[in-house]
Structures are given as structure tokens and as C-alpha cells.
Amino acid sequence: MSRRREALAVALAAALPRLAVVAFERGDILASFTEKSDDFARVFVASGTFGFVPGVPSAYTQPLYSFFLVPLYWIFGRHWLVIGLAQTAVAVATALLVLAIGRRALGRTGGLLAALAATLSPYLVWHDVHVNREILDGLVAVALVLLTLRLGERLTLLRAGGVGAVAGIAILGNSRLAALPLLLVVYLIWRGGLTRRAVAGGIVLLAAAALVVAPWAVRNRVEVGCFAITTDSRALWKANNEQTYGVLASGRWIDDVKDPAGLGISPQTVGDEFARSGRIIPLDECQLMRDYQELVFDFWREHPGAKARLAAQATWMLWDPRVTSTEGRPGQGTWLDTGRGLAAPVYTGVLFALALVGLWAAPRSLSVLIVALLGYQTLAAMLFAGATRYRAPWDFLVALLAAAGAVALARRGRQHRGGA
């Protein structure tokens, strides 16, 4: 099969199942389980304000996914087909980048297997076409890995700046990646040694990431009142308090954690009230952020044992092959639950098993980078919370290792048959 046909096969494998889901789910794509990025995009298109309420700027979400939605809504309108087609296109681009990484590191067969394994994940086929920021997180993550591998192969300041810029974009999509540029610098030095060139490349990488993030942080300081990537520290608190373990253990999600007295109003509450009555509730978003941060720090300091239990719980939830199933989940009691309970865990379990083989079969430069990135994601989950949707943007790394494992096992099988 030619390279062009391989790329076409991967693109079709990514697009066709998702388009089928788009057609089937068309009534629900924008009707339920949308996230606040959608609210921000709608308000921005209608009023020019990035927030929940016209004239009241907010930083209560990471901006990348809203930035993706704004031009779609402005040019084409807010419609299920617009979202479905746009996000399917993103999924196709992601799959093709995985193919490029796989070809580079594993050869043509390994690259094709990795791309198909990553894009045909039952969980992603459904999740990718709904309103969720992970679709962009995945694309940026794949691009970041490809550029980092290229940088490791030949270090130039231009390439280092490109990696840093993409890392900055990743941070704008997910604030939990704020320390990721530091990890990439460590990897860069590991690949090339502690040389002046590597140190210079690391500095450029960090500077480029900072330059990408800085305008957003400055905007928040000027318009909202504080330097921040997101002011939603309430989400961090919901994952770090004495209620959380029991809530998650009972099958509910952190949204079911009850707010402490006096802190029940959030910017999202203000937006809901404005939509309902037109009334604007005064709220100091930055002070609210600091109040929740203080509660989190108090919990970590005063309840280290409880935090350790939460960290273990989050790690298990992140890496459980079964899809995270909580009360109020989309499609509860429908065919989706069948997929979550059977197809997705079997598929993911096979990938995990093959990835353990691939960890030793893949090139060392790729294996080390994958372990470092997945380790970072695990640490982030331990600090915050674990769920399938948080792992999903990085599952292509598991697919790459699984493809390496499958190729190695097939090669050994051929050698065994040849020896016999």
C-alpha cells in the first residue's frame, strides 16, 4: 500500500464512524452535556464579551476550545452539523499526525497500526463529535509529540521555539499542563546531553511557551483582575476536599460535591441567573478563585492521609480500562452503556497489554517520552481527579506502544515459524 493510500485509509477510518455518530446523535450534540466553553463562544459571538454575561468578562475556563468554537458559530451558526463536521475534521487531522509519528518511529506498518488503533477507540468515536475540549487537547498533544521527537533528532532554536509555542497552546487548552514545558526541557537535555546548545534550546522552548500564554494571562489581569490561565479553582476544590472520596466511590462525579457555606455562587451561576431573569449578580471572580485555592491548600496541609487516598483513587480512575461511569452520564441506560461496559474496556485492555510489550520494543527515545508524558498525566490526576475523558487525549501514546508491541510479536511469530 502506498503512503497516500495509507493516509486515505486512516482518514476514512477516522471520519466514517464519527460521521455515523454525528447523524445518529444530531439531536443531542448541542442539546445536552455541553460545557461552559460553548456558553463563552455564544456570548462572545452575540456581544463581543468573553464570559457568561454580555459586558462582564470572565476567565472561568481555559480559552482554547472557545476560540475554536467562536469562528464556527460566527461564520456558520451554532448547529449540530457544524460541530460534527468540524470536530470530525480535527479527529482526521489527529489520526494523520499519529500516522506520521508512527511512520517516523515504528516504520510504515507500525505507523498504520498506531493510527488505526488510536482513531478507532470506541470511546473517542463517540466523544469526539460532542461539545468537549478534549478533541482539541488531543490534536495539540499529537502535534507536540511529533515536534518534540523532531527536536530531539536535530536540535535547532527554531524547532525549540515551535515546540514551546505548541506547548503554550496546550496550556491554553488545559491549565493542568502548565508545567509540561519543563518536562520537555528535561527530555531535550536527556536526548542531547547537558550542552550549551541544549540549554539554549530549553530556554527558547520555555520562552516561546510563555509568550503564547502571556497575552491571555495579561488579558485576565486587565479585564478580570488577576493573572490566571483560568479562575476556576472551584473545580480543583471539588476534587480536593473531605467529601470527594465518598462521592466518587458512590458512583457520582465531583460536581455532586456540596459547596462550603458562602461560596456557592460562581461565574456560571451568574450566567445562569442572567439568562433566566436578566439580573446580574455582583461577583469578584478573582477573590473567589483565591478563596477556593486556600481551601485546597488547607485540605492538603490538614488532611494528608485523605489526600493520599484521593490520589490513589484518581490514579485508578484514570487508568481503569472501563469508561468512567457516573450518575447523570450521557446515554445512561442506552446502547452507550453497553459500549462503555463491553466494547471500550475490551478494546482498551488489549491496547494496554500490547503497550506493555511495546514499551520494550519501541525505540528508546519514543518510550522514554511516552512514559514521561503519561507519568505527567498521572501526577496531574493525582492532584486533581482521574477519568477516562482526561486520559483520552493522550491515549494515542498507548496506541503507539501497542503498535510497536504488535509488530514485535508478529516478527517473533514469523521467526518462530521460520525456525520450525
C-alpha positions in Angstrom: 0.0 0.0 0.0 1.4 3.4 -1.0 1.8 6.2 1.6 -1.0 8.1 0.0 -3.4 5.1 0.3 -2.3 4.6 3.9 -3.2 8.2 4.7 -6.5 7.9 2.9 -7.3 4.7 4.8 -6.5 6.3 8.1 -8.6 9.4 7.2 -11.6 7.3 6.3 -11.2 5.2 9.4 -11.3 8.4 11.5 -14.1 10.1 9.5 -16.7 7.5 8.7 -17.5 6.1 12.2 -17.7 9.7 13.5 -20.0 10.9 10.8 -22.3 8.0 11.5 -22.3 9.0 15.2 -23.0 12.6 14.2 -26.0 11.5 12.1 -27.3 9.3 15.0 -26.6 11.9 17.8 -27.7 15.0 15.9 -30.5 15.8 18.3 -28.2 15.6 21.4 -24.9 17.2 20.2 -26.0 20.7 21.2 -29.0 19.8 23.4 -27.3 18.3 26.4 -24.0 17.9 28.2 -22.3 20.9 26.5 -19.6 22.6 28.5 -19.0 26.2 29.5 -16.8 26.8 26.5 -20.0 26.7 24.4 -21.5 29.4 26.6 -18.5 31.6 26.3 -18.5 31.2 22.5 -22.2 32.0 22.2 -21.9 35.1 24.4 -18.8 36.3 22.5 -20.5 36.0 19.1 -23.6 37.8 20.3 -21.9 40.6 22.3 -18.1 40.6 21.9 -17.6 39.7 25.6 -15.7 36.6 26.5 -17.7 35.5 29.5 -21.1 34.2 30.7 -22.8 37.7 30.7 -22.5 40.4 28.0 -20.3 43.2 29.3 -18.9 41.1 32.2 -15.6 39.5 31.1 -14.6 36.2 32.7 -11.7 33.8 32.8 -13.7 30.9 34.2 -12.5 28.4 31.6 -9.4 27.6 29.5 -9.9 29.6 26.3 -8.6 27.3 23.5 -11.8 25.4 22.8 -14.0 28.5 22.9 -11.6 30.1 20.5 -12.2 27.1 18.2 -16.0 27.5 18.5 -16.2 31.2 18.1 -15.4 31.4 14.3 -17.6 28.4 13.6 -20.6 30.0 15.3 -19.9 33.4 13.8 -19.5 32.1 10.2 -21.8 29.1 10.1 -24.1 29.5 13.1 -24.4 27.2 16.1 -25.7 23.9 14.5 -25.1 20.2 15.3 -23.8 19.6 11.7 -21.2 22.4 12.1 -19.8 21.0 15.3 -20.0 17.4 14.0 -18.1 18.1 10.7 -15.6 20.4 12.3 -14.7 18.1 15.1 -14.6 15.1 12.7 -12.0 17.1 10.7 -10.0 17.6 13.8 -10.1 13.9 14.5 -8.9 13.1 11.0 -6.0 15.6 11.4 -5.1 13.9 14.7 -5.1 10.5 13.2 -2.9 11.6 10.3 -0.4 13.1 12.8 -0.3 9.8 14.7 0.4 8.1 11.4 3.3 10.5 10.9 4.7 9.8 14.3 4.3 6.0 13.9 6.0 6.0 10.5 8.9 8.0 11.9 9.5 5.9 14.9 8.0 2.4 14.1 8.0 2.1 10.3 5.1 2.1 7.9 3.3 -1.0 9.4 3.7 0.3 12.9 2.6 3.7 11.9 -0.5 2.4 10.2 -1.4 0.2 13.1 -0.9 3.0 15.6 -3.0 5.5 13.7 -5.9 3.0 13.3 -5.7 1.9 16.9 -5.8 5.4 18.2 -8.6 6.7 16.0 -10.9 3.7 16.2 -11.1 3.8 20.0 -14.9 3.2 20.8 -14.8 5.9 23.4 -13.3 8.5 21.1 -15.5 7.8 18.2 -18.5 8.9 20.3 -16.7 11.5 22.4 -15.0 13.4 19.6 -18.2 14.7 17.9 -19.8 16.1 21.0 -19.1 19.5 22.5 -15.9 18.9 24.6 -12.5 20.4 24.7 -10.6 17.1 24.7 -10.9 16.9 20.9 -8.5 19.9 20.6 -6.4 18.7 23.5 -5.7 15.5 21.6 -4.7 17.3 18.3 -2.4 19.6 20.1 -0.9 16.7 22.1 -0.1 14.7 19.0 1.4 17.7 17.3 3.5 18.4 20.4 4.9 14.8 20.5 5.7 14.9 16.8 7.6 18.2 17.1 9.4 17.1 20.3 10.7 13.9 18.5 11.9 16.0 15.6 13.6 18.4 18.0 15.3 15.5 19.7 16.6 14.3 16.4 18.0 17.7 15.4 18.2 20.5 17.9 17.7 24.0 16.4 16.4 27.1 18.1 13.6 27.4 15.6 12.4 23.9 16.3 12.7 24.5 20.1 10.6 27.6 19.7 8.0 25.6 17.7 7.8 23.0 20.5 7.4 25.8 23.1 4.7 27.5 21.1 2.7 24.3 20.8 3.2 23.6 24.5 1.8 27.1 25.2 -1.3 26.3 23.1 -1.7 23.1 25.0 -1.7 25.0 28.3 -4.4 27.3 26.9 -6.4 24.2 26.3 -5.7 22.6 29.7 -4.2 24.5 32.6 -3.0 21.3 34.2 -0.3 21.2 31.5 1.3 24.4 32.9 4.5 22.5 34.0 4.7 20.5 30.8 7.3 22.8 29.1 9.7 22.0 32.0 9.3 18.3 31.4 10.0 18.8 27.7 13.2 20.7 28.5 14.3 17.8 30.7 13.6 15.4 27.9 15.5 17.6 25.5 18.6 17.6 27.7 18.3 13.8 28.2 18.4 13.4 24.4 21.2 15.7 23.7 23.1 16.0 26.9 23.7 19.0 29.1 25.3 21.2 26.5 25.2 24.9 25.8 23.1 24.2 22.7 20.6 22.1 24.7 20.4 24.7 27.5 19.8 27.4 24.9 17.1 25.3 23.2 15.4 24.8 26.6 15.4 28.5 27.3 13.9 29.2 23.9 11.3 26.5 24.4 10.2 28.0 27.8 10.2 31.5 26.4 8.0 30.5 23.4 5.5 28.8 25.7 5.4 31.8 28.0 4.9 34.2 25.0 1.9 32.2 23.8 0.3 32.1 27.3 1.2 35.6 28.4 -1.4 37.6 26.3 -4.2 35.5 27.8 -2.9 36.0 31.4 -2.5 39.7 30.8 -6.0 40.0 29.4 -7.3 38.3 32.5 -5.3 40.8 34.7 -6.7 43.8 32.8 -10.3 42.7 32.3 -10.9 40.3 35.1 -8.5 41.5 37.8 -5.9 38.7 38.2 -3.1 36.9 36.3 -4.5 33.4 35.6 -5.0 30.9 32.9 -8.4 30.1 34.4 -10.0 31.3 37.6 -12.0 28.1 38.0 -10.2 26.9 41.2 -13.6 25.6 42.3 -13.1 22.6 40.1 -9.8 21.9 41.8 -11.5 22.2 45.2 -14.3 19.9 44.2 -11.6 17.3 43.6 -9.8 18.1 46.8 -12.0 18.1 49.9 -13.3 15.7 52.5 -16.4 14.9 50.6 -14.8 13.9 47.3 -13.7 10.3 48.0 -17.1 9.2 49.1 -18.9 11.0 46.3 -16.7 9.3 43.7 -16.8 5.9 45.4 -20.6 6.0 45.3 -20.6 6.4 41.5 -21.2 10.1 41.4 -19.0 12.8 40.0 -17.2 15.7 41.7 -20.0 18.1 40.5 -22.1 16.5 43.3 -19.7 17.8 46.0 -21.6 20.4 48.1 -20.0 23.9 48.2 -18.9 25.3 51.5 -21.1 27.9 53.2 -20.8 31.3 51.5 -19.1 30.1 48.3 -22.0 28.6 46.3 -22.1 31.4 43.7 -19.8 31.0 40.7 -19.5 32.9 37.4 -21.5 30.1 35.8 -24.3 30.7 38.4 -24.2 34.4 37.5 -24.6 33.4 33.8 -27.5 31.1 34.5 -29.3 33.8 36.6 -28.7 36.4 33.8 -30.1 34.0 31.2 -33.2 33.4 33.4 -34.0 36.8 34.7 -31.7 39.4 33.1 -30.3 40.2 36.6 -26.5 40.4 37.1 -25.3 39.1 40.4 -22.1 41.1 41.5 -19.2 38.7 42.0 -15.4 39.1 42.4 -14.2 36.2 40.3 -10.5 36.6 41.3 -11.3 36.6 45.0 -13.5 33.6 44.5 -10.5 31.9 42.9 -8.3 32.7 45.8 -10.9 31.5 48.4 -11.2 28.1 46.7 -7.4 27.8 46.4 -7.0 28.5 50.1 -9.5 25.7 50.9 -7.5 23.3 48.7 -4.2 24.2 50.3 -5.8 23.8 53.8 -7.1 20.4 52.8 -3.7 19.2 51.6 -2.0 20.5 54.7 -4.5 19.3 57.3 -5.6 16.0 55.7 -2.6 14.4 54.0 -4.0 10.9 54.5 -7.3 11.8 52.9 -5.4 13.4 50.0 -3.3 10.3 49.6 -6.5 8.2 49.3 -7.9 10.6 46.7 -4.6 10.4 44.8 -4.8 6.6 44.7 -8.5 6.7 43.7 -7.8 9.2 40.9 -4.9 7.1 39.5 -7.2 4.1 39.4 -10.0 6.0 37.7 -7.6 7.5 35.2 -6.1 4.1 34.1 -9.2 1.9 34.6 -9.8 0.3 31.1 -13.5 0.7 31.8 -15.1 4.0 30.8 -15.8 6.2 33.8 -19.5 5.8 34.5 -21.2 8.2 36.9 -24.7 9.1 37.7 -26.1 11.5 35.1 -23.7 10.4 32.4 -24.7 10.9 28.8 -26.8 8.0 27.4 -27.3 6.3 30.7 -29.3 3.1 30.3 -28.9 3.1 26.5 -26.7 1.4 23.9 -23.9 3.8 25.1 -23.7 2.0 28.4 -23.3 -1.3 26.5 -20.3 0.2 24.7 -18.9 1.6 27.9 -19.3 -1.7 29.7 -18.1 -4.1 27.0 -16.5 -2.7 23.8 -14.5 0.1 25.2 -12.8 -1.8 28.1 -12.0 -4.8 25.9 -10.5 -2.6 23.3 -8.5 -0.5 25.8 -7.5 -3.6 27.7 -5.9 -5.2 24.6 -4.1 -1.9 23.9 -2.8 -1.8 27.4 -1.5 -5.3 27.2 0.2 -4.7 23.8 1.6 -1.4 25.1 3.5 -3.3 27.9 5.2 -5.3 25.2 5.8 -2.2 23.1 7.4 -0.4 25.9 10.5 -2.5 25.4 10.1 -2.9 21.6 9.7 0.7 20.7 12.7 3.0 20.1 14.1 4.2 23.5 13.6 7.8 22.6 9.9 7.3 22.0 9.4 5.0 25.0 11.0 7.5 27.4 9.0 10.4 26.1 5.7 8.4 26.3 6.5 7.3 29.9 7.3 10.8 30.9 4.1 12.3 29.3 1.9 9.6 30.8 3.6 10.0 34.1 2.9 13.7 34.0 -0.8 13.0 33.3 -0.9 10.6 36.2 0.6 13.2 38.6 -1.9 15.8 37.3 -4.8 13.3 38.0 -3.4 12.7 41.5 -3.5 16.4 42.2 -7.0 16.9 40.5 -9.1 13.9 39.6 -9.0 10.9 37.2 -11.5 10.0 34.5 -11.5 8.4 31.0 -12.0 11.8 29.4 -8.9 13.2 31.0 -6.8 10.3 29.7 -8.4 10.2 26.2 -6.4 13.0 24.5 -3.2 11.1 25.4 -4.4 7.5 24.6 -2.6 7.8 21.2 0.6 7.3 23.2 -0.7 3.9 24.4 -1.7 3.2 20.8 1.9 3.9 19.6 3.3 1.5 22.1 0.7 -1.1 21.3 1.5 -0.9 17.6 5.2 -1.4 18.5 4.2 -4.4 20.6 2.0 -5.9 17.9 4.8 -5.5 15.3 7.3 -7.1 17.6 5.1 -10.1 18.4 4.3 -10.6 14.7 8.0 -10.5 13.9 8.8 -13.0 16.7 5.9 -15.3 15.4 7.4 -15.3 11.9 10.8 -16.1 13.3 9.4 -18.9 15.3 7.6 -20.4 12.3 10.7 -19.9 10.2 12.9 -21.7 12.8 10.4 -24.5 13.0 
